[in-house]
Amino acid sequence: MLHRLGLADFAQREVVGLSGGEAQRVVVARSLAQQTSILALDEPTSALDLGHQVQVLELVDDLRRRDGLTVLAAMHDLTTAARFADRLLLMRHGKVVAIGSPEEVLQPEILSDVYETPLTVRKLDGEYVVLPAPRSARHPEDRPGGLP
């Protein structure tokens, strides 16, 4: 797993000497090395740059598909969750609001209610992207043209 996550150079280093992103990748590698049938991840991409986020999640997804691994991951990035998950569970204040496929759960009305801000969902190259609604939709008094 160290080699697959690009961490072989860190094998002899103390975890306290690693950056936040490096330490996060080590935690994921350690979890994957246990070869368990169920993997629980809490914000597995926090503190990682975009390249390492994709690398870690693609590795987990590959193991899930190839080895039949069950993955439960808590994530705040809904776009990334939709990209890698077959099913999503959306919660608010500890209660389930929606459960289902990304298409079923990522409804702008549901998300806007849960996050208490207008959100929009677009499909780009076959994948769902969750974005804040344009400023003009949130604040009609704001007009394009930059700062006064």
MODELLER restraints for C-alpha pairs under 7 A, 6 or more apart:
rsr = mdl.restraints
at = mdl.atoms
rsr.add(forms.Gaussian(group=physical.xy_distance, feature=features.Distance(at['CA:1:A'], at['CA:29:A']), mean=5.42, stdev=0.5))
rsr.add(forms.Gaussian(group=physical.xy_distance, feature=features.Distance(at['CA:1:A'], at['CA:33:A']), mean=6.21, stdev=0.5))
rsr.add(forms.Gaussian(group=physical.xy_distance, feature=features.Distance(at['CA:2:A'], at['CA:8:A']), mean=5.01, stdev=0.5))
rsr.add(forms.Gaussian(group=physical.xy_distance, feature=features.Distance(at['CA:2:A'], at['CA:29:A']), mean=6.29, stdev=0.5))
rsr.add(forms.Gaussian(group=physical.xy_distance, feature=features.Distance(at['CA:5:A'], at['CA:56:A']), mean=6.79, stdev=0.5))
rsr.add(forms.Gaussian(group=physical.xy_distance, feature=features.Distance(at['CA:15:A'], at['CA:23:A']), mean=6.24, stdev=0.5))
rsr.add(forms.Gaussian(group=physical.xy_distance, feature=features.Distance(at['CA:20:A'], at['CA:47:A']), mean=5.80, stdev=0.5))
rsr.add(forms.Gaussian(group=physical.xy_distance, feature=features.Distance(at['CA:21:A'], at['CA:47:A']), mean=4.70, stdev=0.5))
rsr.add(forms.Gaussian(group=physical.xy_distance, feature=features.Distance(at['CA:21:A'], at['CA:48:A']), mean=4.69, stdev=0.5))
rsr.add(forms.Gaussian(group=physical.xy_distance, feature=features.Distance(at['CA:28:A'], at['CA:44:A']), mean=6.94, stdev=0.5))
rsr.add(forms.Gaussian(group=physical.xy_distance, feature=features.Distance(at['CA:37:A'], at['CA:69:A']), mean=5.05, stdev=0.5))
rsr.add(forms.Gaussian(group=physical.xy_distance, feature=features.Distance(at['CA:37:A'], at['CA:70:A']), mean=6.11, stdev=0.5))
rsr.add(forms.Gaussian(group=physical.xy_distance, feature=features.Distance(at['CA:38:A'], at['CA:69:A']), mean=5.89, stdev=0.5))
rsr.add(forms.Gaussian(group=physical.xy_distance, feature=features.Distance(at['CA:38:A'], at['CA:70:A']), mean=4.66, stdev=0.5))
rsr.add(forms.Gaussian(group=physical.xy_distance, feature=features.Distance(at['CA:38:A'], at['CA:71:A']), mean=5.86, stdev=0.5))
rsr.add(forms.Gaussian(group=physical.xy_distance, feature=features.Distance(at['CA:39:A'], at['CA:70:A']), mean=6.14, stdev=0.5))
rsr.add(forms.Gaussian(group=physical.xy_distance, feature=features.Distance(at['CA:39:A'], at['CA:71:A']), mean=4.80, stdev=0.5))
rsr.add(forms.Gaussian(group=physical.xy_distance, feature=features.Distance(at['CA:39:A'], at['CA:72:A']), mean=6.21, stdev=0.5))
rsr.add(forms.Gaussian(group=physical.xy_distance, feature=features.Distance(at['CA:40:A'], at['CA:71:A']), mean=5.94, stdev=0.5))
rsr.add(forms.Gaussian(group=physical.xy_distance, feature=features.Distance(at['CA:40:A'], at['CA:72:A']), mean=4.77, stdev=0.5))
rsr.add(forms.Gaussian(group=physical.xy_distance, feature=features.Distance(at['CA:40:A'], at['CA:73:A']), mean=5.80, stdev=0.5))
rsr.add(forms.Gaussian(group=physical.xy_distance, feature=features.Distance(at['CA:41:A'], at['CA:72:A']), mean=6.17, stdev=0.5))
rsr.add(forms.Gaussian(group=physical.xy_distance, feature=features.Distance(at['CA:41:A'], at['CA:73:A']), mean=4.54, stdev=0.5))
rsr.add(forms.Gaussian(group=physical.xy_distance, feature=features.Distance(at['CA:41:A'], at['CA:74:A']), mean=6.35, stdev=0.5))
rsr.add(forms.Gaussian(group=physical.xy_distance, feature=features.Distance(at['CA:42:A'], at['CA:73:A']), mean=5.70, stdev=0.5))
rsr.add(forms.Gaussian(group=physical.xy_distance, feature=features.Distance(at['CA:42:A'], at['CA:74:A']), mean=4.88, stdev=0.5))
rsr.add(forms.Gaussian(group=physical.xy_distance, feature=features.Distance(at['CA:42:A'], at['CA:75:A']), mean=6.91, stdev=0.5))
rsr.add(forms.Gaussian(group=physical.xy_distance, feature=features.Distance(at['CA:43:A'], at['CA:73:A']), mean=6.85, stdev=0.5))
rsr.add(forms.Gaussian(group=physical.xy_distance, feature=features.Distance(at['CA:43:A'], at['CA:74:A']), mean=5.51, stdev=0.5))
rsr.add(forms.Gaussian(group=physical.xy_distance, feature=features.Distance(at['CA:43:A'], at['CA:75:A']), mean=5.05, stdev=0.5))
rsr.add(forms.Gaussian(group=physical.xy_distance, feature=features.Distance(at['CA:45:A'], at['CA:53:A']), mean=5.23, stdev=0.5))
rsr.add(forms.Gaussian(group=physical.xy_distance, feature=features.Distance(at['CA:61:A'], at['CA:84:A']), mean=6.86, stdev=0.5))
rsr.add(forms.Gaussian(group=physical.xy_distance, feature=features.Distance(at['CA:63:A'], at['CA:69:A']), mean=6.25, stdev=0.5))
rsr.add(forms.Gaussian(group=physical.xy_distance, feature=features.Distance(at['CA:64:A'], at['CA:70:A']), mean=6.21, stdev=0.5))
rsr.add(forms.Gaussian(group=physical.xy_distance, feature=features.Distance(at['CA:75:A'], at['CA:81:A']), mean=6.57, stdev=0.5))
rsr.add(forms.Gaussian(group=physical.xy_distance, feature=features.Distance(at['CA:78:A'], at['CA:130:A']), mean=6.45, stdev=0.5))
rsr.add(forms.Gaussian(group=physical.xy_distance, feature=features.Distance(at['CA:79:A'], at['CA:128:A']), mean=6.13, stdev=0.5))
rsr.add(forms.Gaussian(group=physical.xy_distance, feature=features.Distance(at['CA:79:A'], at['CA:129:A']), mean=4.94, stdev=0.5))
rsr.add(forms.Gaussian(group=physical.xy_distance, feature=features.Distance(at['CA:79:A'], at['CA:130:A']), mean=5.56, stdev=0.5))
rsr.add(forms.Gaussian(group=physical.xy_distance, feature=features.Distance(at['CA:82:A'], at['CA:102:A']), mean=5.37, stdev=0.5))
rsr.add(forms.Gaussian(group=physical.xy_distance, feature=features.Distance(at['CA:82:A'], at['CA:128:A']), mean=6.40, stdev=0.5))
rsr.add(forms.Gaussian(group=physical.xy_distance, feature=features.Distance(at['CA:83:A'], at['CA:127:A']), mean=6.36, stdev=0.5))
rsr.add(forms.Gaussian(group=physical.xy_distance, feature=features.Distance(at['CA:86:A'], at['CA:101:A']), mean=6.03, stdev=0.5))
rsr.add(forms.Gaussian(group=physical.xy_distance, feature=features.Distance(at['CA:87:A'], at['CA:100:A']), mean=5.17, stdev=0.5))
rsr.add(forms.Gaussian(group=physical.xy_distance, feature=features.Distance(at['CA:87:A'], at['CA:101:A']), mean=4.55, stdev=0.5))
rsr.add(forms.Gaussian(group=physical.xy_distance, feature=features.Distance(at['CA:87:A'], at['CA:102:A']), mean=6.24, stdev=0.5))
rsr.add(forms.Gaussian(group=physical.xy_distance, feature=features.Distance(at['CA:88:A'], at['CA:99:A']), mean=5.61, stdev=0.5))
rsr.add(forms.Gaussian(group=physical.xy_distance, feature=features.Distance(at['CA:88:A'], at['CA:100:A']), mean=5.55, stdev=0.5))
rsr.add(forms.Gaussian(group=physical.xy_distance, feature=features.Distance(at['CA:88:A'], at['CA:101:A']), mean=6.00, stdev=0.5))
rsr.add(forms.Gaussian(group=physical.xy_distance, feature=features.Distance(at['CA:88:A'], at['CA:102:A']), mean=6.04, stdev=0.5))
rsr.add(forms.Gaussian(group=physical.xy_distance, feature=features.Distance(at['CA:88:A'], at['CA:105:A']), mean=6.67, stdev=0.5))
rsr.add(forms.Gaussian(group=physical.xy_distance, feature=features.Distance(at['CA:89:A'], at['CA:96:A']), mean=6.94, stdev=0.5))
rsr.add(forms.Gaussian(group=physical.xy_distance, feature=features.Distance(at['CA:89:A'], at['CA:98:A']), mean=5.86, stdev=0.5))
rsr.add(forms.Gaussian(group=physical.xy_distance, feature=features.Distance(at['CA:89:A'], at['CA:99:A']), mean=4.39, stdev=0.5))
rsr.add(forms.Gaussian(group=physical.xy_distance, feature=features.Distance(at['CA:89:A'], at['CA:100:A']), mean=6.74, stdev=0.5))
rsr.add(forms.Gaussian(group=physical.xy_distance, feature=features.Distance(at['CA:90:A'], at['CA:96:A']), mean=5.97, stdev=0.5))
rsr.add(forms.Gaussian(group=physical.xy_distance, feature=features.Distance(at['CA:90:A'], at['CA:97:A']), mean=5.55, stdev=0.5))
rsr.add(forms.Gaussian(group=physical.xy_distance, feature=features.Distance(at['CA:90:A'], at['CA:98:A']), mean=5.16, stdev=0.5))
rsr.add(forms.Gaussian(group=physical.xy_distance, feature=features.Distance(at['CA:90:A'], at['CA:99:A']), mean=6.27, stdev=0.5))
rsr.add(forms.Gaussian(group=physical.xy_distance, feature=features.Distance(at['CA:91:A'], at['CA:97:A']), mean=5.26, stdev=0.5))
rsr.add(forms.Gaussian(group=physical.xy_distance, feature=features.Distance(at['CA:92:A'], at['CA:114:A']), mean=6.20, stdev=0.5))
rsr.add(forms.Gaussian(group=physical.xy_distance, feature=features.Distance(at['CA:98:A'], at['CA:105:A']), mean=5.72, stdev=0.5))
rsr.add(forms.Gaussian(group=physical.xy_distance, feature=features.Distance(at['CA:99:A'], at['CA:105:A']), mean=6.10, stdev=0.5))
rsr.add(forms.Gaussian(group=physical.xy_distance, feature=features.Distance(at['CA:106:A'], at['CA:121:A']), mean=6.98, stdev=0.5))
rsr.add(forms.Gaussian(group=physical.xy_distance, feature=features.Distance(at['CA:107:A'], at['CA:121:A']), mean=6.96, stdev=0.5))
rsr.add(forms.Gaussian(group=physical.xy_distance, feature=features.Distance(at['CA:108:A'], at['CA:119:A']), mean=5.69, stdev=0.5))
rsr.add(forms.Gaussian(group=physical.xy_distance, feature=features.Distance(at['CA:108:A'], at['CA:120:A']), mean=5.22, stdev=0.5))
rsr.add(forms.Gaussian(group=physical.xy_distance, feature=features.Distance(at['CA:108:A'], at['CA:121:A']), mean=5.90, stdev=0.5))
rsr.add(forms.Gaussian(group=physical.xy_distance, feature=features.Distance(at['CA:111:A'], at['CA:119:A']), mean=6.58, stdev=0.5))
rsr.add(forms.Gaussian(group=physical.xy_distance, feature=features.Distance(at['CA:112:A'], at['CA:118:A']), mean=4.81, stdev=0.5))
rsr.add(forms.Gaussian(group=physical.xy_distance, feature=features.Distance(at['CA:112:A'], at['CA:119:A']), mean=5.19, stdev=0.5))
rsr.add(forms.Gaussian(group=physical.xy_distance, feature=features.Distance(at['CA:118:A'], at['CA:132:A']), mean=6.16, stdev=0.5))
rsr.add(forms.Gaussian(group=physical.xy_distance, feature=features.Distance(at['CA:118:A'], at['CA:133:A']), mean=5.32, stdev=0.5))
rsr.add(forms.Gaussian(group=physical.xy_distance, feature=features.Distance(at['CA:118:A'], at['CA:138:A']), mean=6.67, stdev=0.5))
rsr.add(forms.Gaussian(group=physical.xy_distance, feature=features.Distance(at['CA:119:A'], at['CA:130:A']), mean=6.94, stdev=0.5))
rsr.add(forms.Gaussian(group=physical.xy_distance, feature=features.Distance(at['CA:119:A'], at['CA:131:A']), mean=5.69, stdev=0.5))
rsr.add(forms.Gaussian(group=physical.xy_distance, feature=features.Distance(at['CA:119:A'], at['CA:132:A']), mean=4.37, stdev=0.5))
rsr.add(forms.Gaussian(group=physical.xy_distance, feature=features.Distance(at['CA:119:A'], at['CA:133:A']), mean=4.69, stdev=0.5))
rsr.add(forms.Gaussian(group=physical.xy_distance, feature=features.Distance(at['CA:120:A'], at['CA:130:A']), mean=5.90, stdev=0.5))
rsr.add(forms.Gaussian(group=physical.xy_distance, feature=features.Distance(at['CA:120:A'], at['CA:131:A']), mean=5.33, stdev=0.5))
rsr.add(forms.Gaussian(group=physical.xy_distance, feature=features.Distance(at['CA:120:A'], at['CA:132:A']), mean=5.97, stdev=0.5))
rsr.add(forms.Gaussian(group=physical.xy_distance, feature=features.Distance(at['CA:120:A'], at['CA:133:A']), mean=5.29, stdev=0.5))
rsr.add(forms.Gaussian(group=physical.xy_distance, feature=features.Distance(at['CA:121:A'], at['CA:128:A']), mean=6.61, stdev=0.5))
rsr.add(forms.Gaussian(group=physical.xy_distance, feature=features.Distance(at['CA:121:A'], at['CA:129:A']), mean=5.60, stdev=0.5))
rsr.add(forms.Gaussian(group=physical.xy_distance, feature=features.Distance(at['CA:121:A'], at['CA:130:A']), mean=4.62, stdev=0.5))
rsr.add(forms.Gaussian(group=physical.xy_distance, feature=features.Distance(at['CA:121:A'], at['CA:131:A']), mean=6.29, stdev=0.5))
rsr.add(forms.Gaussian(group=physical.xy_distance, feature=features.Distance(at['CA:122:A'], at['CA:128:A']), mean=5.72, stdev=0.5))
rsr.add(forms.Gaussian(group=physical.xy_distance, feature=features.Distance(at['CA:122:A'], at['CA:129:A']), mean=5.20, stdev=0.5))
rsr.add(forms.Gaussian(group=physical.xy_distance, feature=features.Distance(at['CA:122:A'], at['CA:130:A']), mean=6.60, stdev=0.5))
rsr.add(forms.Gaussian(group=physical.xy_distance, feature=features.Distance(at['CA:123:A'], at['CA:129:A']), mean=6.05, stdev=0.5))
rsr.add(forms.Gaussian(group=physical.xy_distance, feature=features.Distance(at['CA:136:A'], at['CA:142:A']), mean=5.81, stdev=0.5))
rsr.add(forms.Gaussian(group=physical.xy_distance, feature=features.Distance(at['CA:136:A'], at['CA:143:A']), mean=6.52, stdev=0.5))
